[in-house]
Amino acid sequence: MAKKKILIAFGDKVRELRKEKGLSQEELSFKADLHRTYIGMIERAEKNITLTNIEKIAKALDVHPSKLLINK
């Protein structure tokens, strides 16, 4: 099954912002209170993330959740 475009775009945005902040996947997972492998799966578009976890990641990256959803 082909990966959905929105999952790919979301994962790419999380990776981009994480790297801009100089965080490893492990550091982001700690700040977001999520498992490190889960962050990797999100970045590889292998997980359809919940709104609750979008909020956790956004807070950990110090951005508004919409920043993760809109590629501008």
C-alpha positions, 0 to 999 in steps of 0.5 A: 500500500502506498504511503499517504501524501499527508503522512509523508509531508507531516513526517518530513516537516517533523524531521525538518523542524527537529533538525533545525532545533538541533535535536536527535530523535531521542531528544525529541521523543524525551521532550514529547514524552513519546518513544524514540522509535515512534518518532522515527516511524512518524518521520518515515510516514509509517504511523498515522499520528493522533491529534494528541501526539501532534500536540505533544510533538509541536510543544516539544518543538516549540511550534504551533501544531498547525506548523506541522500540518501546513508546509509554508 
